[in-house]
Amino acid sequence: MVAGDAPGYAVEDFTYPHADKILAEKNIVLKRGDGHITLADCTAGTGLLELLARDRTDKICFKVVGDSGWLSLEIPAVYAVKGNDYTTSIDMTVGTEEKSFDIDKNAWTSVGETADPEGRDHLLVEIRSSK
């Protein structure tokens, strides 16, 4: 058998499935994740992470499953996040600064511009949750 004859290995690159369709339909950039934090319909029930962004009229919701999860994404102007039963933290950027916020369980937490003394616009870049 020659080395090139063996079947290839499947390599998970953690790219978010259908990210291009979600960007086109919902204007949300979903980059990579482990599959445990996924975009969800906000009317789909309770236990969701909910985000409010200044430039959107609708909430953005995420479902968390399993013991832990992570998702890298880009959502501009996020100013509040409602936690669920998971311990959740988010990373945001403003200019060249990176900031992390711990999200209160089952309550709204001010993040980004509402938690910034200068009221600067922040970009949400990662969500991490664990039980």
Backbone as XML, in Angstrom:
<?xml version="1.0"?>
<chain id="A" units="angstrom">
  <residue number="1" name="MET">
    <atom name="N" x="0.845" y="-1.177" z="0.000"/>
    <atom name="CA" x="0.000" y="0.000" z="0.000"/>
    <atom name="C" x="0.891" y="1.241" z="0.000"/>
  </residue>
  <residue number="2" name="VAL">
    <atom name="N" x="0.579" y="2.160" z="-0.830"/>
    <atom name="CA" x="1.310" y="3.423" z="-0.920"/>
    <atom name="C" x="0.654" y="4.412" z="0.036"/>
  </residue>
  <residue number="3" name="ALA">
    <atom name="N" x="1.447" y="5.302" z="0.623"/>
    <atom name="CA" x="0.934" y="6.249" z="1.616"/>
    <atom name="C" x="-0.290" y="7.017" z="1.124"/>
  </residue>
  <residue number="4" name="GLY">
    <atom name="N" x="-0.332" y="7.342" z="-0.147"/>
    <atom name="CA" x="-1.449" y="8.115" z="-0.682"/>
    <atom name="C" x="-2.720" y="7.312" z="-0.856"/>
  </residue>
  <residue number="5" name="ASP">
    <atom name="N" x="-2.655" y="5.981" z="-0.683"/>
    <atom name="CA" x="-3.830" y="5.136" z="-0.883"/>
    <atom name="C" x="-4.710" y="5.017" z="0.356"/>
  </residue>
  <residue number="6" name="ALA">
    <atom name="N" x="-4.194" y="5.383" z="1.496"/>
    <atom name="CA" x="-4.967" y="5.244" z="2.732"/>
    <atom name="C" x="-6.063" y="6.303" z="2.784"/>
  </residue>
  <residue number="7" name="PRO">
    <atom name="N" x="-7.200" y="5.981" z="3.403"/>
    <atom name="CA" x="-8.260" y="6.986" z="3.529"/>
    <atom name="C" x="-7.782" y="8.136" z="4.418"/>
  </residue>
  <residue number="8" name="GLY">
    <atom name="N" x="-8.260" y="9.323" z="4.114"/>
    <atom name="CA" x="-7.856" y="10.496" z="4.888"/>
    <atom name="C" x="-8.536" y="10.524" z="6.242"/>
  </residue>
  <residue number="9" name="TYR">
    <atom name="N" x="-7.992" y="11.306" z="7.130"/>
    <atom name="CA" x="-8.575" y="11.457" z="8.448"/>
    <atom name="C" x="-9.537" y="12.637" z="8.438"/>
  </residue>
  <residue number="10" name="ALA">
    <atom name="N" x="-10.647" y="12.499" z="9.134"/>
    <atom name="CA" x="-11.576" y="13.624" z="9.290"/>
    <atom name="C" x="-11.007" y="14.538" z="10.363"/>
  </residue>
  <residue number="11" name="VAL">
    <atom name="N" x="-10.858" y="15.796" z="10.039"/>
    <atom name="CA" x="-10.327" y="16.760" z="10.993"/>
    <atom name="C" x="-11.399" y="17.796" z="11.259"/>
  </residue>
  <residue number="12" name="GLU">
    <atom name="N" x="-11.797" y="17.936" z="12.520"/>
    <atom name="CA" x="-12.807" y="18.922" z="12.904"/>
    <atom name="C" x="-12.139" y="20.275" z="13.010"/>
  </residue>
  <residue number="13" name="ASP">
    <atom name="N" x="-12.623" y="21.239" z="12.234"/>
    <atom name="CA" x="-12.037" y="22.574" z="12.299"/>
    <atom name="C" x="-12.898" y="23.528" z="13.127"/>
  </residue>
  <residue number="14" name="PHE">
    <atom name="N" x="-14.000" y="23.030" z="13.678"/>
    <atom name="CA" x="-14.887" y="23.777" z="14.567"/>
    <atom name="C" x="-15.568" y="24.969" z="13.891"/>
  </residue>
  <residue number="15" name="THR">
    <atom name="N" x="-15.561" y="25.029" z="12.559"/>
    <atom name="CA" x="-16.245" y="26.094" z="11.843"/>
    <atom name="C" x="-17.747" y="25.956" z="12.062"/>
  </residue>
  <residue number="16" name="TYR">
    <atom name="N" x="-18.427" y="27.073" z="12.323"/>
    <atom name="CA" x="-19.857" y="27.045" z="12.579"/>
    <atom name="C" x="-20.591" y="26.664" z="11.294"/>
  </residue>
  <residue number="17" name="PRO">
    <atom name="N" x="-21.467" y="25.642" z="11.348"/>
    <atom name="CA" x="-22.173" y="25.204" z="10.137"/>
    <atom name="C" x="-23.162" y="26.267" z="9.644"/>
  </residue>
  <residue number="18" name="HIS">
    <atom name="N" x="-23.260" y="26.449" z="8.351"/>
    <atom name="CA" x="-24.199" y="27.378" z="7.706"/>
    <atom name="C" x="-23.964" y="28.828" z="8.110"/>
  </residue>
  <residue number="19" name="ALA">
    <atom name="N" x="-22.737" y="29.173" z="8.496"/>
    <atom name="CA" x="-22.423" y="30.534" z="8.944"/>
    <atom name="C" x="-22.707" y="31.563" z="7.861"/>
  </residue>
  <residue number="20" name="ASP">
    <atom name="N" x="-22.456" y="31.218" z="6.588"/>
    <atom name="CA" x="-22.693" y="32.176" z="5.506"/>
    <atom name="C" x="-24.181" y="32.465" z="5.342"/>
  </residue>
  <residue number="21" name="LYS">
    <atom name="N" x="-25.021" y="31.457" z="5.510"/>
    <atom name="CA" x="-26.475" y="31.636" z="5.413"/>
    <atom name="C" x="-26.984" y="32.485" z="6.579"/>
  </residue>
  <residue number="22" name="ILE">
    <atom name="N" x="-26.463" y="32.237" z="7.780"/>
    <atom name="CA" x="-26.864" y="33.003" z="8.964"/>
    <atom name="C" x="-26.447" y="34.465" z="8.810"/>
  </residue>
  <residue number="23" name="LEU">
    <atom name="N" x="-25.262" y="34.689" z="8.267"/>
    <atom name="CA" x="-24.815" y="36.059" z="8.023"/>
    <atom name="C" x="-25.756" y="36.751" z="7.044"/>
  </residue>
  <residue number="24" name="ALA">
    <atom name="N" x="-26.104" y="36.087" z="5.966"/>
    <atom name="CA" x="-26.971" y="36.680" z="4.946"/>
    <atom name="C" x="-28.377" y="36.944" z="5.488"/>
  </residue>
  <residue number="25" name="GLU">
    <atom name="N" x="-28.927" y="36.006" z="6.264"/>
    <atom name="CA" x="-30.314" y="36.130" z="6.730"/>
    <atom name="C" x="-30.457" y="36.962" z="7.994"/>
  </residue>
  <residue number="26" name="LYS">
    <atom name="N" x="-29.494" y="36.855" z="8.910"/>
    <atom name="CA" x="-29.655" y="37.488" z="10.219"/>
    <atom name="C" x="-28.587" y="38.531" z="10.534"/>
  </residue>
  <residue number="27" name="ASN">
    <atom name="N" x="-27.605" y="38.688" z="9.642"/>
    <atom name="CA" x="-26.501" y="39.633" z="9.839"/>
    <atom name="C" x="-25.755" y="39.365" z="11.149"/>
  </residue>
  <residue number="28" name="ILE">
    <atom name="N" x="-25.488" y="38.084" z="11.404"/>
    <atom name="CA" x="-24.727" y="37.654" z="12.583"/>
    <atom name="C" x="-23.537" y="36.835" z="12.086"/>
  </residue>
  <residue number="29" name="VAL">
    <atom name="N" x="-22.328" y="37.214" z="12.517"/>
    <atom name="CA" x="-21.123" y="36.495" z="12.122"/>
    <atom name="C" x="-20.822" y="35.432" z="13.188"/>
  </residue>
  <residue number="30" name="LEU">
    <atom name="N" x="-20.989" y="34.166" z="12.825"/>
    <atom name="CA" x="-20.649" y="33.042" z="13.699"/>
    <atom name="C" x="-19.422" y="32.376" z="13.106"/>
  </residue>
  <residue number="31" name="LYS">
    <atom name="N" x="-18.351" y="32.300" z="13.904"/>
    <atom name="CA" x="-17.074" y="31.820" z="13.371"/>
    <atom name="C" x="-16.811" y="30.363" z="13.698"/>
  </residue>
  <residue number="32" name="ARG">
    <atom name="N" x="-16.506" y="30.087" z="14.951"/>
    <atom name="CA" x="-16.104" y="28.744" z="15.348"/>
    <atom name="C" x="-16.699" y="28.428" z="16.716"/>
  </residue>
  <residue number="33" name="GLY">
    <atom name="N" x="-16.858" y="27.149" z="16.984"/>
    <atom name="CA" x="-17.342" y="26.727" z="18.288"/>
    <atom name="C" x="-17.245" y="25.225" z="18.423"/>
  </residue>
  <residue number="34" name="ASP">
    <atom name="N" x="-17.594" y="24.759" z="19.608"/>
    <atom name="CA" x="-17.531" y="23.306" z="19.851"/>
    <atom name="C" x="-18.888" y="22.634" z="19.669"/>
  </residue>
  <residue number="35" name="GLY">
    <atom name="N" x="-19.892" y="23.397" z="19.221"/>
    <atom name="CA" x="-21.217" y="22.830" z="18.979"/>
    <atom name="C" x="-22.128" y="22.849" z="20.188"/>
  </residue>
  <residue number="36" name="HIS">
    <atom name="N" x="-21.651" y="23.308" z="21.334"/>
    <atom name="CA" x="-22.470" y="23.317" z="22.545"/>
    <atom name="C" x="-23.171" y="24.643" z="22.782"/>
  </residue>
  <residue number="37" name="ILE">
    <atom name="N" x="-22.828" y="25.686" z="22.018"/>
    <atom name="CA" x="-23.531" y="26.963" z="22.061"/>
    <atom name="C" x="-23.965" y="27.254" z="20.635"/>
  </residue>
  <residue number="38" name="THR">
    <atom name="N" x="-25.292" y="27.268" z="20.411"/>
    <atom name="CA" x="-25.807" y="27.436" z="19.057"/>
    <atom name="C" x="-26.866" y="28.527" z="19.022"/>
  </residue>
  <residue number="39" name="LEU">
    <atom name="N" x="-26.955" y="29.189" z="17.891"/>
    <atom name="CA" x="-27.971" y="30.205" z="17.670"/>
    <atom name="C" x="-29.336" y="29.556" z="17.818"/>
  </residue>
  <residue number="40" name="ALA">
    <atom name="N" x="-30.254" y="30.243" z="18.502"/>
    <atom name="CA" x="-31.576" y="29.668" z="18.761"/>
    <atom name="C" x="-32.668" y="30.693" z="18.492"/>
  </residue>
  <residue number="41" name="ASP">
    <atom name="N" x="-33.854" y="30.211" z="18.238"/>
    <atom name="CA" x="-35.032" y="31.056" z="18.100"/>
    <atom name="C" x="-35.418" y="31.512" z="19.509"/>
  </residue>
  <residue number="42" name="CYS">
    <atom name="N" x="-35.528" y="32.808" z="19.713"/>
    <atom name="CA" x="-35.806" y="33.342" z="21.053"/>
    <atom name="C" x="-37.176" y="32.920" z="21.594"/>
  </residue>
  <residue number="43" name="THR">
    <atom name="N" x="-38.074" y="32.468" z="20.731"/>
    <atom name="CA" x="-39.389" y="32.019" z="21.195"/>
    <atom name="C" x="-39.389" y="30.522" z="21.488"/>
  </residue>
  <residue number="44" name="ALA">
    <atom name="N" x="-38.214" y="29.892" z="21.397"/>
    <atom name="CA" x="-38.122" y="28.436" z="21.525"/>
    <atom name="C" x="-38.151" y="27.943" z="22.968"/>
  </residue>
  <residue number="45" name="GLY">
    <atom name="N" x="-38.405" y="28.817" z="23.918"/>
    <atom name="CA" x="-38.504" y="28.340" z="25.293"/>
    <atom name="C" x="-37.608" y="29.105" z="26.237"/>
  </residue>
  <residue number="46" name="THR">
    <atom name="N" x="-37.365" y="28.484" z="27.378"/>
    <atom name="CA" x="-36.583" y="29.123" z="28.424"/>
    <atom name="C" x="-35.182" y="28.545" z="28.454"/>
  </residue>
  <residue number="47" name="GLY">
    <atom name="N" x="-34.344" y="29.115" z="29.281"/>
    <atom name="CA" x="-32.997" y="28.602" z="29.457"/>
    <atom name="C" x="-32.015" y="29.043" z="28.390"/>
  </residue>
  <residue number="48" name="LEU">
    <atom name="N" x="-32.358" y="30.078" z="27.634"/>
    <atom name="CA" x="-31.484" y="30.567" z="26.580"/>
    <atom name="C" x="-30.632" y="31.728" z="27.075"/>
  </residue>
  <residue number="49" name="LEU">
    <atom name="N" x="-29.456" y="31.907" z="26.484"/>
    <atom name="CA" x="-28.707" y="33.140" z="26.650"/>
    <atom name="C" x="-29.353" y="34.154" z="25.713"/>
  </residue>
  <residue number="50" name="GLU">
    <atom name="N" x="-29.616" y="35.374" z="26.206"/>
    <atom name="CA" x="-30.249" y="36.400" z="25.387"/>
    <atom name="C" x="-29.328" y="37.613" z="25.318"/>
  </residue>
  <residue number="51" name="LEU">
    <atom name="N" x="-29.172" y="38.170" z="24.125"/>
    <atom name="CA" x="-28.312" y="39.340" z="23.921"/>
    <atom name="C" x="-29.116" y="40.480" z="23.344"/>
  </residue>
  <residue number="52" name="LEU">
    <atom name="N" x="-28.799" y="41.689" z="23.792"/>
    <atom name="CA" x="-29.367" y="42.897" z="23.203"/>
    <atom name="C" x="-28.233" y="43.702" z="22.593"/>
  </residue>
  <residue number="53" name="ALA">
    <atom name="N" x="-28.442" y="44.168" z="21.374"/>
    <atom name="CA" x="-27.462" y="44.992" z="20.674"/>
    <atom name="C" x="-28.149" y="46.274" z="20.212"/>
  </residue>
  <residue number="54" name="ARG">
    <atom name="N" x="-27.444" y="47.376" z="20.302"/>
    <atom name="CA" x="-28.009" y="48.683" z="20.004"/>
    <atom name="C" x="-28.550" y="48.789" z="18.584"/>
  </residue>
  <residue number="55" name="ASP">
    <atom name="N" x="-27.886" y="48.173" z="17.622"/>
    <atom name="CA" x="-28.300" y="48.337" z="16.228"/>
    <atom name="C" x="-29.293" y="47.266" z="15.747"/>
  </residue>
  <residue number="56" name="ARG">
    <atom name="N" x="-29.943" y="46.560" z="16.693"/>
    <atom name="CA" x="-30.907" y="45.515" z="16.332"/>
    <atom name="C" x="-32.207" y="45.744" z="17.088"/>
  </residue>
  <residue number="57" name="THR">
    <atom name="N" x="-33.322" y="45.454" z="16.464"/>
    <atom name="CA" x="-34.610" y="45.587" z="17.137"/>
    <atom name="C" x="-35.006" y="44.293" z="17.844"/>
  </residue>
  <residue number="58" name="ASP">
    <atom name="N" x="-34.395" y="43.191" z="17.473"/>
    <atom name="CA" x="-34.727" y="41.890" z="18.054"/>
    <atom name="C" x="-33.594" y="41.380" z="18.934"/>
  </residue>
  <residue number="59" name="LYS">
    <atom name="N" x="-33.965" y="40.530" z="19.902"/>
    <atom name="CA" x="-32.959" y="39.864" z="20.729"/>
    <atom name="C" x="-32.259" y="38.796" z="19.885"/>
  </residue>
  <residue number="60" name="ILE">
    <atom name="N" x="-31.052" y="38.443" z="20.298"/>
    <atom name="CA" x="-30.329" y="37.323" z="19.713"/>
    <atom name="C" x="-30.199" y="36.291" z="20.827"/>
  </residue>
  <residue number="61" name="CYS">
    <atom name="N" x="-30.567" y="35.050" z="20.545"/>
    <atom name="CA" x="-30.557" y="34.016" z="21.579"/>
    <atom name="C" x="-29.663" y="32.841" z="21.192"/>
  </residue>
  <residue number="62" name="PHE">
    <atom name="N" x="-29.106" y="32.227" z="22.231"/>
    <atom name="CA" x="-28.250" y="31.063" z="22.055"/>
    <atom name="C" x="-28.665" y="29.987" z="23.039"/>
  </residue>
  <residue number="63" name="LYS">
    <atom name="N" x="-28.637" y="28.743" z="22.571"/>
    <atom name="CA" x="-28.911" y="27.584" z="23.410"/>
    <atom name="C" x="-27.578" y="26.968" z="23.814"/>
  </residue>
  <residue number="64" name="VAL">
    <atom name="N" x="-27.463" y="26.583" z="25.081"/>
    <atom name="CA" x="-26.249" y="25.934" z="25.582"/>
    <atom name="C" x="-26.624" y="24.515" z="26.001"/>
  </residue>
  <residue number="65" name="VAL">
    <atom name="N" x="-25.834" y="23.541" z="25.548"/>
    <atom name="CA" x="-26.060" y="22.139" z="25.911"/>
    <atom name="C" x="-24.750" y="21.527" z="26.394"/>
  </residue>
  <residue number="66" name="GLY">
    <atom name="N" x="-24.855" y="20.447" z="27.130"/>
    <atom name="CA" x="-23.665" y="19.756" z="27.615"/>
    <atom name="C" x="-23.097" y="20.418" z="28.861"/>
  </residue>
  <residue number="67" name="ASP">
    <atom name="N" x="-21.893" y="19.981" z="29.252"/>
    <atom name="CA" x="-21.263" y="20.498" z="30.468"/>
    <atom name="C" x="-20.581" y="21.846" z="30.254"/>
  </residue>
  <residue number="68" name="SER">
    <atom name="N" x="-20.141" y="22.116" z="29.024"/>
    <atom name="CA" x="-19.475" y="23.387" z="28.746"/>
    <atom name="C" x="-19.504" y="23.639" z="27.247"/>
  </residue>
  <residue number="69" name="GLY">
    <atom name="N" x="-19.261" y="24.895" z="26.875"/>
    <atom name="CA" x="-19.240" y="25.225" z="25.460"/>
    <atom name="C" x="-18.543" y="26.542" z="25.210"/>
  </residue>
  <residue number="70" name="TRP">
    <atom name="N" x="-18.177" y="26.763" z="23.949"/>
    <atom name="CA" x="-17.590" y="28.037" z="23.538"/>
    <atom name="C" x="-17.989" y="28.332" z="22.098"/>
  </residue>
  <residue number="71" name="LEU">
    <atom name="N" x="-18.058" y="29.616" z="21.801"/>
    <atom name="CA" x="-18.418" y="30.056" z="20.462"/>
    <atom name="C" x="-17.724" y="31.382" z="20.190"/>
  </residue>
  <residue number="72" name="SER">
    <atom name="N" x="-16.983" y="31.455" z="19.097"/>
    <atom name="CA" x="-16.419" y="32.742" z="18.680"/>
    <atom name="C" x="-17.321" y="33.300" z="17.588"/>
  </residue>
  <residue number="73" name="LEU">
    <atom name="N" x="-17.536" y="34.602" z="17.640"/>
    <atom name="CA" x="-18.507" y="35.251" z="16.784"/>
    <atom name="C" x="-18.185" y="36.734" z="16.715"/>
  </residue>
  <residue number="74" name="GLU">
    <atom name="N" x="-18.979" y="37.486" z="15.984"/>
    <atom name="CA" x="-18.851" y="38.936" z="15.951"/>
    <atom name="C" x="-20.241" y="39.542" z="15.922"/>
  </residue>
  <residue number="75" name="ILE">
    <atom name="N" x="-20.605" y="40.200" z="17.014"/>
    <atom name="CA" x="-21.866" y="40.938" z="17.064"/>
    <atom name="C" x="-21.540" y="42.317" z="17.624"/>
  </residue>
  <residue number="76" name="PRO">
    <atom name="N" x="-21.716" y="43.357" z="16.815"/>
    <atom name="CA" x="-21.393" y="44.705" z="17.284"/>
    <atom name="C" x="-22.453" y="45.267" z="18.227"/>
  </residue>
  <residue number="77" name="ALA">
    <atom name="N" x="-22.021" y="46.208" z="19.062"/>
    <atom name="CA" x="-22.898" y="47.031" z="19.901"/>
    <atom name="C" x="-23.743" y="46.239" z="20.897"/>
  </residue>
  <residue number="78" name="VAL">
    <atom name="N" x="-23.249" y="45.093" z="21.386"/>
    <atom name="CA" x="-23.966" y="44.342" z="22.416"/>
    <atom name="C" x="-23.825" y="45.102" z="23.734"/>
  </residue>
  <residue number="79" name="TYR">
    <atom name="N" x="-24.958" y="45.349" z="24.398"/>
    <atom name="CA" x="-24.922" y="46.126" z="25.642"/>
    <atom name="C" x="-25.540" y="45.417" z="26.841"/>
  </residue>
  <residue number="80" name="ALA">
    <atom name="N" x="-26.197" y="44.272" z="26.629"/>
    <atom name="CA" x="-26.758" y="43.523" z="27.747"/>
    <atom name="C" x="-26.870" y="42.055" z="27.374"/>
  </residue>
  <residue number="81" name="VAL">
    <atom name="N" x="-26.635" y="41.191" z="28.368"/>
    <atom name="CA" x="-26.746" y="39.745" z="28.174"/>
    <atom name="C" x="-27.521" y="39.167" z="29.346"/>
  </residue>
  <residue number="82" name="LYS">
    <atom name="N" x="-28.539" y="38.350" z="29.052"/>
    <atom name="CA" x="-29.267" y="37.634" z="30.100"/>
    <atom name="C" x="-28.710" y="36.220" z="30.156"/>
  </residue>
  <residue number="83" name="GLY">
    <atom name="N" x="-28.214" y="35.851" z="31.341"/>
    <atom name="CA" x="-27.654" y="34.523" z="31.524"/>
    <atom name="C" x="-28.724" y="33.461" z="31.689"/>
  </residue>
  <residue number="84" name="ASN">
    <atom name="N" x="-28.285" y="32.224" z="31.744"/>
    <atom name="CA" x="-29.157" y="31.082" z="32.009"/>
    <atom name="C" x="-28.600" y="30.356" z="33.230"/>
  </residue>
  <residue number="85" name="ASP">
    <atom name="N" x="-28.828" y="29.045" z="33.348"/>
    <atom name="CA" x="-28.340" y="28.294" z="34.506"/>
    <atom name="C" x="-26.838" y="28.014" z="34.460"/>
  </residue>
  <residue number="86" name="TYR">
    <atom name="N" x="-26.185" y="28.298" z="33.341"/>
    <atom name="CA" x="-24.751" y="28.062" z="33.188"/>
    <atom name="C" x="-23.943" y="29.246" z="33.728"/>
  </residue>
  <residue number="87" name="THR">
    <atom name="N" x="-22.708" y="28.976" z="34.104"/>
    <atom name="CA" x="-21.749" y="30.034" z="34.410"/>
    <atom name="C" x="-21.206" y="30.501" z="33.071"/>
  </residue>
  <residue number="88" name="THR">
    <atom name="N" x="-21.443" y="31.755" z="32.751"/>
    <atom name="CA" x="-21.104" y="32.268" z="31.422"/>
    <atom name="C" x="-20.232" y="33.502" z="31.531"/>
  </residue>
  <residue number="89" name="SER">
    <atom name="N" x="-19.252" y="33.581" z="30.635"/>
    <atom name="CA" x="-18.466" y="34.806" z="30.493"/>
    <atom name="C" x="-18.367" y="35.108" z="29.010"/>
  </residue>
  <residue number="90" name="ILE">
    <atom name="N" x="-18.204" y="36.400" z="28.713"/>
    <atom name="CA" x="-18.068" y="36.811" z="27.326"/>
    <atom name="C" x="-16.821" y="37.670" z="27.178"/>
  </residue>
  <residue number="91" name="ASP">
    <atom name="N" x="-16.255" y="37.661" z="26.000"/>
    <atom name="CA" x="-15.131" y="38.526" z="25.659"/>
    <atom name="C" x="-15.614" y="39.526" z="24.625"/>
  </residue>
  <residue number="92" name="MET">
    <atom name="N" x="-15.192" y="40.771" z="24.815"/>
    <atom name="CA" x="-15.546" y="41.837" z="23.890"/>
    <atom name="C" x="-14.300" y="42.637" z="23.565"/>
  </residue>
  <residue number="93" name="THR">
    <atom name="N" x="-14.328" y="43.323" z="22.443"/>
    <atom name="CA" x="-13.235" y="44.217" z="22.095"/>
    <atom name="C" x="-13.799" y="45.616" z="21.875"/>
  </residue>
  <residue number="94" name="VAL">
    <atom name="N" x="-12.971" y="46.600" z="22.206"/>
    <atom name="CA" x="-13.266" y="47.998" z="21.908"/>
    <atom name="C" x="-11.940" y="48.602" z="21.481"/>
  </residue>
  <residue number="95" name="GLY">
    <atom name="N" x="-11.835" y="48.968" z="20.207"/>
    <atom name="CA" x="-10.539" y="49.388" z="19.677"/>
    <atom name="C" x="-9.566" y="48.224" z="19.768"/>
  </residue>
  <residue number="96" name="THR">
    <atom name="N" x="-8.422" y="48.452" z="20.414"/>
    <atom name="CA" x="-7.431" y="47.386" z="20.578"/>
    <atom name="C" x="-7.533" y="46.705" z="21.936"/>
  </residue>
  <residue number="97" name="GLU">
    <atom name="N" x="-8.472" y="47.149" z="22.774"/>
    <atom name="CA" x="-8.640" y="46.562" z="24.106"/>
    <atom name="C" x="-9.536" y="45.332" z="24.054"/>
  </residue>
  <residue number="98" name="GLU">
    <atom name="N" x="-9.206" y="44.349" z="24.898"/>
    <atom name="CA" x="-10.068" y="43.192" z="25.092"/>
    <atom name="C" x="-10.608" y="43.248" z="26.510"/>
  </residue>
  <residue number="99" name="LYS">
    <atom name="N" x="-11.904" y="42.997" z="26.660"/>
    <atom name="CA" x="-12.535" y="43.010" z="27.981"/>
    <atom name="C" x="-13.365" y="41.751" z="28.148"/>
  </residue>
  <residue number="100" name="SER">
    <atom name="N" x="-13.381" y="41.227" z="29.370"/>
    <atom name="CA" x="-14.215" y="40.068" z="29.687"/>
    <atom name="C" x="-15.273" y="40.482" z="30.697"/>
  </residue>
  <residue number="101" name="PHE">
    <atom name="N" x="-16.449" y="39.886" z="30.567"/>
    <atom name="CA" x="-17.546" y="40.151" z="31.485"/>
    <atom name="C" x="-18.118" y="38.826" z="31.962"/>
  </residue>
  <residue number="102" name="ASP">
    <atom name="N" x="-18.332" y="38.705" z="33.277"/>
    <atom name="CA" x="-19.032" y="37.549" z="33.834"/>
    <atom name="C" x="-20.513" y="37.864" z="33.808"/>
  </residue>
  <residue number="103" name="ILE">
    <atom name="N" x="-21.314" y="36.939" z="33.301"/>
    <atom name="CA" x="-22.746" y="37.143" z="33.134"/>
    <atom name="C" x="-23.484" y="36.541" z="34.325"/>
  </residue>
  <residue number="104" name="ASP">
    <atom name="N" x="-24.390" y="37.321" z="34.921"/>
    <atom name="CA" x="-25.196" y="36.826" z="36.042"/>
    <atom name="C" x="-26.102" y="35.696" z="35.561"/>
  </residue>
  <residue number="105" name="LYS">
    <atom name="N" x="-26.270" y="34.680" z="36.411"/>
    <atom name="CA" x="-27.158" y="33.573" z="36.070"/>
    <atom name="C" x="-28.610" y="34.045" z="36.119"/>
  </residue>
  <residue number="106" name="ASN">
    <atom name="N" x="-29.363" y="33.742" z="35.054"/>
    <atom name="CA" x="-30.801" y="34.008" z="34.968"/>
    <atom name="C" x="-31.172" y="35.463" z="35.255"/>
  </residue>
  <residue number="107" name="ALA">
    <atom name="N" x="-30.285" y="36.397" z="34.890"/>
    <atom name="CA" x="-30.545" y="37.819" z="35.077"/>
    <atom name="C" x="-29.794" y="38.594" z="34.005"/>
  </residue>
  <residue number="108" name="TRP">
    <atom name="N" x="-30.203" y="39.839" z="33.775"/>
    <atom name="CA" x="-29.529" y="40.695" z="32.799"/>
    <atom name="C" x="-28.259" y="41.282" z="33.393"/>
  </residue>
  <residue number="109" name="THR">
    <atom name="N" x="-27.203" y="41.320" z="32.605"/>
    <atom name="CA" x="-25.925" y="41.920" z="32.992"/>
    <atom name="C" x="-25.586" y="43.004" z="31.969"/>
  </residue>
  <residue number="110" name="SER">
    <atom name="N" x="-25.229" y="44.179" z="32.448"/>
    <atom name="CA" x="-24.766" y="45.240" z="31.561"/>
    <atom name="C" x="-23.359" y="44.905" z="31.084"/>
  </residue>
  <residue number="111" name="VAL">
    <atom name="N" x="-23.141" y="45.002" z="29.789"/>
    <atom name="CA" x="-21.833" y="44.729" z="29.191"/>
    <atom name="C" x="-21.555" y="45.804" z="28.139"/>
  </residue>
  <residue number="112" name="GLY">
    <atom name="N" x="-20.355" y="45.793" z="27.612"/>
    <atom name="CA" x="-20.032" y="46.702" z="26.519"/>
    <atom name="C" x="-20.211" y="48.149" z="26.904"/>
  </residue>
  <residue number="113" name="GLU">
    <atom name="N" x="-20.882" y="48.910" z="26.047"/>
    <atom name="CA" x="-20.999" y="50.349" z="26.245"/>
    <atom name="C" x="-21.713" y="50.719" z="27.540"/>
  </residue>
  <residue number="114" name="THR">
    <atom name="N" x="-22.663" y="49.889" z="28.014"/>
    <atom name="CA" x="-23.384" y="50.214" z="29.247"/>
    <atom name="C" x="-22.541" y="49.963" z="30.494"/>
  </residue>
  <residue number="115" name="ALA">
    <atom name="N" x="-21.443" y="49.219" z="30.358"/>
    <atom name="CA" x="-20.542" y="48.965" z="31.486"/>
    <atom name="C" x="-19.235" y="49.746" z="31.327"/>
  </residue>
  <residue number="116" name="ASP">
    <atom name="N" x="-19.128" y="50.543" z="30.290"/>
    <atom name="CA" x="-17.902" y="51.282" z="29.984"/>
    <atom name="C" x="-18.069" y="52.740" z="30.410"/>
  </residue>
  <residue number="117" name="PRO">
    <atom name="N" x="-17.159" y="53.257" z="31.247"/>
    <atom name="CA" x="-17.276" y="54.649" z="31.682"/>
    <atom name="C" x="-17.331" y="55.652" z="30.525"/>
  </residue>
  <residue number="118" name="GLU">
    <atom name="N" x="-16.715" y="55.296" z="29.417"/>
    <atom name="CA" x="-16.705" y="56.195" z="28.262"/>
    <atom name="C" x="-17.844" y="55.907" z="27.279"/>
  </residue>
  <residue number="119" name="GLY">
    <atom name="N" x="-18.650" y="54.866" z="27.546"/>
    <atom name="CA" x="-19.775" y="54.528" z="26.683"/>
    <atom name="C" x="-19.381" y="54.105" z="25.278"/>
  </residue>
  <residue number="120" name="ARG">
    <atom name="N" x="-18.196" y="53.500" z="25.141"/>
    <atom name="CA" x="-17.707" y="53.099" z="23.814"/>
    <atom name="C" x="-18.422" y="51.842" z="23.302"/>
  </residue>
  <residue number="121" name="ASP">
    <atom name="N" x="-18.559" y="51.782" z="21.999"/>
    <atom name="CA" x="-19.185" y="50.665" z="21.299"/>
    <atom name="C" x="-18.255" y="49.444" z="21.372"/>
  </residue>
  <residue number="122" name="HIS">
    <atom name="N" x="-18.770" y="48.312" z="21.844"/>
    <atom name="CA" x="-17.985" y="47.082" z="21.982"/>
    <atom name="C" x="-18.481" y="46.027" z="20.993"/>
  </residue>
  <residue number="123" name="LEU">
    <atom name="N" x="-17.560" y="45.149" z="20.581"/>
    <atom name="CA" x="-17.866" y="44.033" z="19.695"/>
    <atom name="C" x="-17.775" y="42.742" z="20.501"/>
  </residue>
  <residue number="124" name="LEU">
    <atom name="N" x="-18.855" y="41.957" z="20.532"/>
    <atom name="CA" x="-18.842" y="40.653" z="21.199"/>
    <atom name="C" x="-18.063" y="39.687" z="20.319"/>
  </residue>
  <residue number="125" name="VAL">
    <atom name="N" x="-17.038" y="39.015" z="20.898"/>
    <atom name="CA" x="-16.208" y="38.114" z="20.090"/>
    <atom name="C" x="-16.178" y="36.672" z="20.593"/>
  </residue>
  <residue number="126" name="GLU">
    <atom name="N" x="-16.590" y="36.415" z="21.843"/>
    <atom name="CA" x="-16.611" y="35.022" z="22.308"/>
    <atom name="C" x="-17.562" y="34.857" z="23.486"/>
  </residue>
  <residue number="127" name="ILE">
    <atom name="N" x="-18.217" y="33.692" z="23.519"/>
    <atom name="CA" x="-19.072" y="33.277" z="24.632"/>
    <atom name="C" x="-18.509" y="31.972" z="25.160"/>
  </residue>
  <residue number="128" name="ARG">
    <atom name="N" x="-18.376" y="31.852" z="26.494"/>
    <atom name="CA" x="-17.948" y="30.612" z="27.130"/>
    <atom name="C" x="-18.913" y="30.290" z="28.269"/>
  </residue>
  <residue number="129" name="SER">
    <atom name="N" x="-19.395" y="29.048" z="28.309"/>
    <atom name="CA" x="-20.333" y="28.626" z="29.357"/>
    <atom name="C" x="-19.929" y="27.282" z="29.917"/>
  </residue>
  <residue number="130" name="SER">
    <atom name="N" x="-20.227" y="27.093" z="31.212"/>
    <atom name="CA" x="-19.985" y="25.792" z="31.834"/>
    <atom name="C" x="-20.977" y="25.605" z="32.977"/>
  </residue>
  <residue number="131" name="LYS">
    <atom name="N" x="-21.225" y="24.331" z="33.316"/>
    <atom name="CA" x="-22.149" y="24.021" z="34.414"/>
    <atom name="C" x="-21.441" y="24.156" z="35.732"/>
  </residue>
</chain>
